[in-house]
């Protein structure tokens, strides 16, 4: 999976198509990501010591990784990324369209 935590992504399918946001968490076992303020769902919570009133809260729900694409910082458009070697021999993620290095 080429998307990592804190990457900026754009959603390309689903109810939040076109929204952009930062990846909060990557769920490798489900091939999904949590994007900040995207794919919001309502969850009922019981009262706890941390939240004594309980009630209905909005939380982010996972989005399959095939429904998001990396956002290129230079052009501010979506792009695919490829893995290539840098000059010092380390593997880095590079934008296909502009050649911007993500790492």
MODELLER restraints for C-alpha pairs under 7 A, 6 or more apart:
rsr = mdl.restraints
at = mdl.atoms
rsr.add(forms.Gaussian(group=physical.xy_distance, feature=features.Distance(at['CA:4:A'], at['CA:26:A']), mean=6.52, stdev=0.5))
rsr.add(forms.Gaussian(group=physical.xy_distance, feature=features.Distance(at['CA:5:A'], at['CA:23:A']), mean=5.18, stdev=0.5))
rsr.add(forms.Gaussian(group=physical.xy_distance, feature=features.Distance(at['CA:5:A'], at['CA:24:A']), mean=5.78, stdev=0.5))
rsr.add(forms.Gaussian(group=physical.xy_distance, feature=features.Distance(at['CA:5:A'], at['CA:25:A']), mean=5.58, stdev=0.5))
rsr.add(forms.Gaussian(group=physical.xy_distance, feature=features.Distance(at['CA:5:A'], at['CA:26:A']), mean=6.28, stdev=0.5))
rsr.add(forms.Gaussian(group=physical.xy_distance, feature=features.Distance(at['CA:6:A'], at['CA:22:A']), mean=5.48, stdev=0.5))
rsr.add(forms.Gaussian(group=physical.xy_distance, feature=features.Distance(at['CA:6:A'], at['CA:23:A']), mean=4.99, stdev=0.5))
rsr.add(forms.Gaussian(group=physical.xy_distance, feature=features.Distance(at['CA:6:A'], at['CA:24:A']), mean=6.24, stdev=0.5))
rsr.add(forms.Gaussian(group=physical.xy_distance, feature=features.Distance(at['CA:7:A'], at['CA:22:A']), mean=5.59, stdev=0.5))
rsr.add(forms.Gaussian(group=physical.xy_distance, feature=features.Distance(at['CA:7:A'], at['CA:23:A']), mean=5.51, stdev=0.5))
rsr.add(forms.Gaussian(group=physical.xy_distance, feature=features.Distance(at['CA:8:A'], at['CA:21:A']), mean=5.63, stdev=0.5))
rsr.add(forms.Gaussian(group=physical.xy_distance, feature=features.Distance(at['CA:8:A'], at['CA:22:A']), mean=4.54, stdev=0.5))
rsr.add(forms.Gaussian(group=physical.xy_distance, feature=features.Distance(at['CA:8:A'], at['CA:23:A']), mean=6.44, stdev=0.5))
rsr.add(forms.Gaussian(group=physical.xy_distance, feature=features.Distance(at['CA:8:A'], at['CA:70:A']), mean=6.26, stdev=0.5))
rsr.add(forms.Gaussian(group=physical.xy_distance, feature=features.Distance(at['CA:8:A'], at['CA:71:A']), mean=5.53, stdev=0.5))
rsr.add(forms.Gaussian(group=physical.xy_distance, feature=features.Distance(at['CA:9:A'], at['CA:20:A']), mean=5.66, stdev=0.5))
rsr.add(forms.Gaussian(group=physical.xy_distance, feature=features.Distance(at['CA:9:A'], at['CA:21:A']), mean=5.70, stdev=0.5))
rsr.add(forms.Gaussian(group=physical.xy_distance, feature=features.Distance(at['CA:9:A'], at['CA:22:A']), mean=6.26, stdev=0.5))
rsr.add(forms.Gaussian(group=physical.xy_distance, feature=features.Distance(at['CA:9:A'], at['CA:68:A']), mean=6.24, stdev=0.5))
rsr.add(forms.Gaussian(group=physical.xy_distance, feature=features.Distance(at['CA:9:A'], at['CA:69:A']), mean=5.42, stdev=0.5))
rsr.add(forms.Gaussian(group=physical.xy_distance, feature=features.Distance(at['CA:9:A'], at['CA:70:A']), mean=4.49, stdev=0.5))
rsr.add(forms.Gaussian(group=physical.xy_distance, feature=features.Distance(at['CA:9:A'], at['CA:71:A']), mean=4.89, stdev=0.5))
rsr.add(forms.Gaussian(group=physical.xy_distance, feature=features.Distance(at['CA:10:A'], at['CA:18:A']), mean=6.24, stdev=0.5))
rsr.add(forms.Gaussian(group=physical.xy_distance, feature=features.Distance(at['CA:10:A'], at['CA:19:A']), mean=5.76, stdev=0.5))
rsr.add(forms.Gaussian(group=physical.xy_distance, feature=features.Distance(at['CA:10:A'], at['CA:20:A']), mean=4.29, stdev=0.5))
rsr.add(forms.Gaussian(group=physical.xy_distance, feature=features.Distance(at['CA:10:A'], at['CA:21:A']), mean=6.59, stdev=0.5))
rsr.add(forms.Gaussian(group=physical.xy_distance, feature=features.Distance(at['CA:10:A'], at['CA:68:A']), mean=5.59, stdev=0.5))
rsr.add(forms.Gaussian(group=physical.xy_distance, feature=features.Distance(at['CA:10:A'], at['CA:69:A']), mean=5.45, stdev=0.5))
rsr.add(forms.Gaussian(group=physical.xy_distance, feature=features.Distance(at['CA:10:A'], at['CA:70:A']), mean=6.41, stdev=0.5))
rsr.add(forms.Gaussian(group=physical.xy_distance, feature=features.Distance(at['CA:10:A'], at['CA:71:A']), mean=6.10, stdev=0.5))
rsr.add(forms.Gaussian(group=physical.xy_distance, feature=features.Distance(at['CA:10:A'], at['CA:78:A']), mean=6.67, stdev=0.5))
rsr.add(forms.Gaussian(group=physical.xy_distance, feature=features.Distance(at['CA:11:A'], at['CA:17:A']), mean=5.09, stdev=0.5))
rsr.add(forms.Gaussian(group=physical.xy_distance, feature=features.Distance(at['CA:11:A'], at['CA:18:A']), mean=5.43, stdev=0.5))
rsr.add(forms.Gaussian(group=physical.xy_distance, feature=features.Distance(at['CA:11:A'], at['CA:19:A']), mean=5.63, stdev=0.5))
rsr.add(forms.Gaussian(group=physical.xy_distance, feature=features.Distance(at['CA:11:A'], at['CA:20:A']), mean=6.32, stdev=0.5))
rsr.add(forms.Gaussian(group=physical.xy_distance, feature=features.Distance(at['CA:11:A'], at['CA:67:A']), mean=5.96, stdev=0.5))
rsr.add(forms.Gaussian(group=physical.xy_distance, feature=features.Distance(at['CA:11:A'], at['CA:68:A']), mean=4.46, stdev=0.5))
rsr.add(forms.Gaussian(group=physical.xy_distance, feature=features.Distance(at['CA:11:A'], at['CA:69:A']), mean=6.55, stdev=0.5))
rsr.add(forms.Gaussian(group=physical.xy_distance, feature=features.Distance(at['CA:12:A'], at['CA:18:A']), mean=6.02, stdev=0.5))
rsr.add(forms.Gaussian(group=physical.xy_distance, feature=features.Distance(at['CA:12:A'], at['CA:67:A']), mean=5.39, stdev=0.5))
rsr.add(forms.Gaussian(group=physical.xy_distance, feature=features.Distance(at['CA:12:A'], at['CA:68:A']), mean=5.53, stdev=0.5))
rsr.add(forms.Gaussian(group=physical.xy_distance, feature=features.Distance(at['CA:12:A'], at['CA:69:A']), mean=6.98, stdev=0.5))
rsr.add(forms.Gaussian(group=physical.xy_distance, feature=features.Distance(at['CA:13:A'], at['CA:67:A']), mean=5.25, stdev=0.5))
rsr.add(forms.Gaussian(group=physical.xy_distance, feature=features.Distance(at['CA:16:A'], at['CA:38:A']), mean=6.53, stdev=0.5))
rsr.add(forms.Gaussian(group=physical.xy_distance, feature=features.Distance(at['CA:16:A'], at['CA:39:A']), mean=6.33, stdev=0.5))
rsr.add(forms.Gaussian(group=physical.xy_distance, feature=features.Distance(at['CA:21:A'], at['CA:35:A']), mean=5.84, stdev=0.5))
rsr.add(forms.Gaussian(group=physical.xy_distance, feature=features.Distance(at['CA:21:A'], at['CA:36:A']), mean=5.45, stdev=0.5))
rsr.add(forms.Gaussian(group=physical.xy_distance, feature=features.Distance(at['CA:22:A'], at['CA:35:A']), mean=5.67, stdev=0.5))
rsr.add(forms.Gaussian(group=physical.xy_distance, feature=features.Distance(at['CA:22:A'], at['CA:36:A']), mean=5.50, stdev=0.5))
rsr.add(forms.Gaussian(group=physical.xy_distance, feature=features.Distance(at['CA:23:A'], at['CA:33:A']), mean=6.65, stdev=0.5))
rsr.add(forms.Gaussian(group=physical.xy_distance, feature=features.Distance(at['CA:23:A'], at['CA:34:A']), mean=5.77, stdev=0.5))
rsr.add(forms.Gaussian(group=physical.xy_distance, feature=features.Distance(at['CA:23:A'], at['CA:35:A']), mean=4.53, stdev=0.5))
rsr.add(forms.Gaussian(group=physical.xy_distance, feature=features.Distance(at['CA:23:A'], at['CA:36:A']), mean=6.23, stdev=0.5))
rsr.add(forms.Gaussian(group=physical.xy_distance, feature=features.Distance(at['CA:24:A'], at['CA:34:A']), mean=5.41, stdev=0.5))
rsr.add(forms.Gaussian(group=physical.xy_distance, feature=features.Distance(at['CA:24:A'], at['CA:35:A']), mean=5.65, stdev=0.5))
rsr.add(forms.Gaussian(group=physical.xy_distance, feature=features.Distance(at['CA:24:A'], at['CA:36:A']), mean=6.09, stdev=0.5))
rsr.add(forms.Gaussian(group=physical.xy_distance, feature=features.Distance(at['CA:25:A'], at['CA:33:A']), mean=5.82, stdev=0.5))
rsr.add(forms.Gaussian(group=physical.xy_distance, feature=features.Distance(at['CA:25:A'], at['CA:34:A']), mean=5.20, stdev=0.5))
rsr.add(forms.Gaussian(group=physical.xy_distance, feature=features.Distance(at['CA:26:A'], at['CA:32:A']), mean=6.26, stdev=0.5))
rsr.add(forms.Gaussian(group=physical.xy_distance, feature=features.Distance(at['CA:26:A'], at['CA:33:A']), mean=4.55, stdev=0.5))
rsr.add(forms.Gaussian(group=physical.xy_distance, feature=features.Distance(at['CA:26:A'], at['CA:34:A']), mean=6.49, stdev=0.5))
rsr.add(forms.Gaussian(group=physical.xy_distance, feature=features.Distance(at['CA:27:A'], at['CA:33:A']), mean=5.72, stdev=0.5))
rsr.add(forms.Gaussian(group=physical.xy_distance, feature=features.Distance(at['CA:31:A'], at['CA:64:A']), mean=5.99, stdev=0.5))
rsr.add(forms.Gaussian(group=physical.xy_distance, feature=features.Distance(at['CA:31:A'], at['CA:65:A']), mean=5.81, stdev=0.5))
rsr.add(forms.Gaussian(group=physical.xy_distance, feature=features.Distance(at['CA:32:A'], at['CA:62:A']), mean=5.70, stdev=0.5))
rsr.add(forms.Gaussian(group=physical.xy_distance, feature=features.Distance(at['CA:32:A'], at['CA:63:A']), mean=5.27, stdev=0.5))
rsr.add(forms.Gaussian(group=physical.xy_distance, feature=features.Distance(at['CA:32:A'], at['CA:64:A']), mean=4.22, stdev=0.5))
rsr.add(forms.Gaussian(group=physical.xy_distance, feature=features.Distance(at['CA:32:A'], at['CA:65:A']), mean=4.96, stdev=0.5))
rsr.add(forms.Gaussian(group=physical.xy_distance, feature=features.Distance(at['CA:33:A'], at['CA:62:A']), mean=5.33, stdev=0.5))
rsr.add(forms.Gaussian(group=physical.xy_distance, feature=features.Distance(at['CA:33:A'], at['CA:63:A']), mean=5.39, stdev=0.5))
rsr.add(forms.Gaussian(group=physical.xy_distance, feature=features.Distance(at['CA:33:A'], at['CA:64:A']), mean=6.38, stdev=0.5))
rsr.add(forms.Gaussian(group=physical.xy_distance, feature=features.Distance(at['CA:33:A'], at['CA:65:A']), mean=6.17, stdev=0.5))
rsr.add(forms.Gaussian(group=physical.xy_distance, feature=features.Distance(at['CA:34:A'], at['CA:60:A']), mean=6.46, stdev=0.5))
rsr.add(forms.Gaussian(group=physical.xy_distance, feature=features.Distance(at['CA:34:A'], at['CA:61:A']), mean=6.33, stdev=0.5))
rsr.add(forms.Gaussian(group=physical.xy_distance, feature=features.Distance(at['CA:34:A'], at['CA:62:A']), mean=4.81, stdev=0.5))
rsr.add(forms.Gaussian(group=physical.xy_distance, feature=features.Distance(at['CA:34:A'], at['CA:63:A']), mean=6.28, stdev=0.5))
rsr.add(forms.Gaussian(group=physical.xy_distance, feature=features.Distance(at['CA:37:A'], at['CA:60:A']), mean=6.43, stdev=0.5))
rsr.add(forms.Gaussian(group=physical.xy_distance, feature=features.Distance(at['CA:38:A'], at['CA:60:A']), mean=6.19, stdev=0.5))
rsr.add(forms.Gaussian(group=physical.xy_distance, feature=features.Distance(at['CA:39:A'], at['CA:60:A']), mean=5.70, stdev=0.5))
rsr.add(forms.Gaussian(group=physical.xy_distance, feature=features.Distance(at['CA:39:A'], at['CA:61:A']), mean=5.52, stdev=0.5))
rsr.add(forms.Gaussian(group=physical.xy_distance, feature=features.Distance(at['CA:40:A'], at['CA:58:A']), mean=6.10, stdev=0.5))
rsr.add(forms.Gaussian(group=physical.xy_distance, feature=features.Distance(at['CA:40:A'], at['CA:59:A']), mean=5.44, stdev=0.5))
rsr.add(forms.Gaussian(group=physical.xy_distance, feature=features.Distance(at['CA:40:A'], at['CA:60:A']), mean=4.59, stdev=0.5))
rsr.add(forms.Gaussian(group=physical.xy_distance, feature=features.Distance(at['CA:40:A'], at['CA:61:A']), mean=5.98, stdev=0.5))
rsr.add(forms.Gaussian(group=physical.xy_distance, feature=features.Distance(at['CA:41:A'], at['CA:58:A']), mean=5.53, stdev=0.5))
rsr.add(forms.Gaussian(group=physical.xy_distance, feature=features.Distance(at['CA:41:A'], at['CA:59:A']), mean=5.59, stdev=0.5))
rsr.add(forms.Gaussian(group=physical.xy_distance, feature=features.Distance(at['CA:41:A'], at['CA:60:A']), mean=6.31, stdev=0.5))
rsr.add(forms.Gaussian(group=physical.xy_distance, feature=features.Distance(at['CA:41:A'], at['CA:61:A']), mean=6.45, stdev=0.5))
rsr.add(forms.Gaussian(group=physical.xy_distance, feature=features.Distance(at['CA:42:A'], at['CA:56:A']), mean=6.30, stdev=0.5))
rsr.add(forms.Gaussian(group=physical.xy_distance, feature=features.Distance(at['CA:42:A'], at['CA:57:A']), mean=5.62, stdev=0.5))
rsr.add(forms.Gaussian(group=physical.xy_distance, feature=features.Distance(at['CA:42:A'], at['CA:58:A']), mean=4.67, stdev=0.5))
rsr.add(forms.Gaussian(group=physical.xy_distance, feature=features.Distance(at['CA:42:A'], at['CA:59:A']), mean=6.47, stdev=0.5))
rsr.add(forms.Gaussian(group=physical.xy_distance, feature=features.Distance(at['CA:43:A'], at['CA:56:A']), mean=5.52, stdev=0.5))
rsr.add(forms.Gaussian(group=physical.xy_distance, feature=features.Distance(at['CA:43:A'], at['CA:57:A']), mean=5.34, stdev=0.5))
rsr.add(forms.Gaussian(group=physical.xy_distance, feature=features.Distance(at['CA:43:A'], at['CA:58:A']), mean=6.22, stdev=0.5))
rsr.add(forms.Gaussian(group=physical.xy_distance, feature=features.Distance(at['CA:43:A'], at['CA:59:A']), mean=6.97, stdev=0.5))
rsr.add(forms.Gaussian(group=physical.xy_distance, feature=features.Distance(at['CA:44:A'], at['CA:55:A']), mean=5.74, stdev=0.5))
rsr.add(forms.Gaussian(group=physical.xy_distance, feature=features.Distance(at['CA:44:A'], at['CA:56:A']), mean=4.50, stdev=0.5))
rsr.add(forms.Gaussian(group=physical.xy_distance, feature=features.Distance(at['CA:44:A'], at['CA:57:A']), mean=6.44, stdev=0.5))
rsr.add(forms.Gaussian(group=physical.xy_distance, feature=features.Distance(at['CA:45:A'], at['CA:54:A']), mean=5.22, stdev=0.5))
rsr.add(forms.Gaussian(group=physical.xy_distance, feature=features.Distance(at['CA:45:A'], at['CA:55:A']), mean=5.43, stdev=0.5))
rsr.add(forms.Gaussian(group=physical.xy_distance, feature=features.Distance(at['CA:45:A'], at['CA:56:A']), mean=6.16, stdev=0.5))
rsr.add(forms.Gaussian(group=physical.xy_distance, feature=features.Distance(at['CA:46:A'], at['CA:54:A']), mean=4.86, stdev=0.5))
rsr.add(forms.Gaussian(group=physical.xy_distance, feature=features.Distance(at['CA:46:A'], at['CA:55:A']), mean=6.70, stdev=0.5))
rsr.add(forms.Gaussian(group=physical.xy_distance, feature=features.Distance(at['CA:47:A'], at['CA:53:A']), mean=5.31, stdev=0.5))
rsr.add(forms.Gaussian(group=physical.xy_distance, feature=features.Distance(at['CA:47:A'], at['CA:54:A']), mean=3.95, stdev=0.5))
rsr.add(forms.Gaussian(group=physical.xy_distance, feature=features.Distance(at['CA:48:A'], at['CA:54:A']), mean=6.86, stdev=0.5))
rsr.add(forms.Gaussian(group=physical.xy_distance, feature=features.Distance(at['CA:69:A'], at['CA:78:A']), mean=5.99, stdev=0.5))
rsr.add(forms.Gaussian(group=physical.xy_distance, feature=features.Distance(at['CA:69:A'], at['CA:79:A']), mean=6.45, stdev=0.5))
rsr.add(forms.Gaussian(group=physical.xy_distance, feature=features.Distance(at['CA:69:A'], at['CA:80:A']), mean=6.73, stdev=0.5))
rsr.add(forms.Gaussian(group=physical.xy_distance, feature=features.Distance(at['CA:70:A'], at['CA:78:A']), mean=5.64, stdev=0.5))
rsr.add(forms.Gaussian(group=physical.xy_distance, feature=features.Distance(at['CA:70:A'], at['CA:79:A']), mean=5.64, stdev=0.5))
rsr.add(forms.Gaussian(group=physical.xy_distance, feature=features.Distance(at['CA:70:A'], at['CA:80:A']), mean=6.45, stdev=0.5))
rsr.add(forms.Gaussian(group=physical.xy_distance, feature=features.Distance(at['CA:71:A'], at['CA:77:A']), mean=5.61, stdev=0.5))
rsr.add(forms.Gaussian(group=physical.xy_distance, feature=features.Distance(at['CA:71:A'], at['CA:78:A']), mean=4.53, stdev=0.5))
rsr.add(forms.Gaussian(group=physical.xy_distance, feature=features.Distance(at['CA:71:A'], at['CA:79:A']), mean=6.15, stdev=0.5))
rsr.add(forms.Gaussian(group=physical.xy_distance, feature=features.Distance(at['CA:72:A'], at['CA:78:A']), mean=5.92, stdev=0.5))
rsr.add(forms.Gaussian(group=physical.xy_distance, feature=features.Distance(at['CA:72:A'], at['CA:79:A']), mean=6.22, stdev=0.5))
rsr.add(forms.Gaussian(group=physical.xy_distance, feature=features.Distance(at['CA:72:A'], at['CA:95:A']), mean=6.88, stdev=0.5))
rsr.add(forms.Gaussian(group=physical.xy_distance, feature=features.Distance(at['CA:79:A'], at['CA:95:A']), mean=6.23, stdev=0.5))
rsr.add(forms.Gaussian(group=physical.xy_distance, feature=features.Distance(at['CA:79:A'], at['CA:96:A']), mean=6.45, stdev=0.5))
rsr.add(forms.Gaussian(group=physical.xy_distance, feature=features.Distance(at['CA:79:A'], at['CA:97:A']), mean=6.39, stdev=0.5))
rsr.add(forms.Gaussian(group=physical.xy_distance, feature=features.Distance(at['CA:80:A'], at['CA:95:A']), mean=6.06, stdev=0.5))
rsr.add(forms.Gaussian(group=physical.xy_distance, feature=features.Distance(at['CA:80:A'], at['CA:96:A']), mean=5.63, stdev=0.5))
rsr.add(forms.Gaussian(group=physical.xy_distance, feature=features.Distance(at['CA:81:A'], at['CA:93:A']), mean=6.13, stdev=0.5))
rsr.add(forms.Gaussian(group=physical.xy_distance, feature=features.Distance(at['CA:81:A'], at['CA:94:A']), mean=5.32, stdev=0.5))
rsr.add(forms.Gaussian(group=physical.xy_distance, feature=features.Distance(at['CA:81:A'], at['CA:95:A']), mean=4.51, stdev=0.5))
rsr.add(forms.Gaussian(group=physical.xy_distance, feature=features.Distance(at['CA:81:A'], at['CA:96:A']), mean=5.35, stdev=0.5))
rsr.add(forms.Gaussian(group=physical.xy_distance, feature=features.Distance(at['CA:82:A'], at['CA:93:A']), mean=5.62, stdev=0.5))
rsr.add(forms.Gaussian(group=physical.xy_distance, feature=features.Distance(at['CA:82:A'], at['CA:94:A']), mean=5.36, stdev=0.5))
rsr.add(forms.Gaussian(group=physical.xy_distance, feature=features.Distance(at['CA:82:A'], at['CA:95:A']), mean=6.53, stdev=0.5))
rsr.add(forms.Gaussian(group=physical.xy_distance, feature=features.Distance(at['CA:82:A'], at['CA:96:A']), mean=6.44, stdev=0.5))
rsr.add(forms.Gaussian(group=physical.xy_distance, feature=features.Distance(at['CA:83:A'], at['CA:91:A']), mean=6.40, stdev=0.5))
rsr.add(forms.Gaussian(group=physical.xy_distance, feature=features.Distance(at['CA:83:A'], at['CA:92:A']), mean=5.64, stdev=0.5))
rsr.add(forms.Gaussian(group=physical.xy_distance, feature=features.Distance(at['CA:83:A'], at['CA:93:A']), mean=4.73, stdev=0.5))
rsr.add(forms.Gaussian(group=physical.xy_distance, feature=features.Distance(at['CA:83:A'], at['CA:94:A']), mean=6.22, stdev=0.5))
rsr.add(forms.Gaussian(group=physical.xy_distance, feature=features.Distance(at['CA:84:A'], at['CA:91:A']), mean=5.60, stdev=0.5))
rsr.add(forms.Gaussian(group=physical.xy_distance, feature=features.Distance(at['CA:84:A'], at['CA:92:A']), mean=5.59, stdev=0.5))
rsr.add(forms.Gaussian(group=physical.xy_distance, feature=features.Distance(at['CA:84:A'], at['CA:93:A']), mean=6.46, stdev=0.5))
rsr.add(forms.Gaussian(group=physical.xy_distance, feature=features.Distance(at['CA:84:A'], at['CA:94:A']), mean=6.87, stdev=0.5))
rsr.add(forms.Gaussian(group=physical.xy_distance, feature=features.Distance(at['CA:85:A'], at['CA:91:A']), mean=4.53, stdev=0.5))
rsr.add(forms.Gaussian(group=physical.xy_distance, feature=features.Distance(at['CA:85:A'], at['CA:92:A']), mean=5.99, stdev=0.5))
rsr.add(forms.Gaussian(group=physical.xy_distance, feature=features.Distance(at['CA:86:A'], at['CA:92:A']), mean=6.42, stdev=0.5))
rsr.add(forms.Gaussian(group=physical.xy_distance, feature=features.Distance(at['CA:92:A'], at['CA:101:A']), mean=6.93, stdev=0.5))
rsr.add(forms.Gaussian(group=physical.xy_distance, feature=features.Distance(at['CA:92:A'], at['CA:103:A']), mean=5.96, stdev=0.5))
rsr.add(forms.Gaussian(group=physical.xy_distance, feature=features.Distance(at['CA:93:A'], at['CA:101:A']), mean=5.90, stdev=0.5))
rsr.add(forms.Gaussian(group=physical.xy_distance, feature=features.Distance(at['CA:93:A'], at['CA:102:A']), mean=5.49, stdev=0.5))
rsr.add(forms.Gaussian(group=physical.xy_distance, feature=features.Distance(at['CA:93:A'], at['CA:103:A']), mean=6.17, stdev=0.5))
rsr.add(forms.Gaussian(group=physical.xy_distance, feature=features.Distance(at['CA:94:A'], at['CA:100:A']), mean=5.56, stdev=0.5))
rsr.add(forms.Gaussian(group=physical.xy_distance, feature=features.Distance(at['CA:94:A'], at['CA:101:A']), mean=4.49, stdev=0.5))
rsr.add(forms.Gaussian(group=physical.xy_distance, feature=features.Distance(at['CA:94:A'], at['CA:102:A']), mean=5.94, stdev=0.5))
rsr.add(forms.Gaussian(group=physical.xy_distance, feature=features.Distance(at['CA:95:A'], at['CA:101:A']), mean=6.44, stdev=0.5))
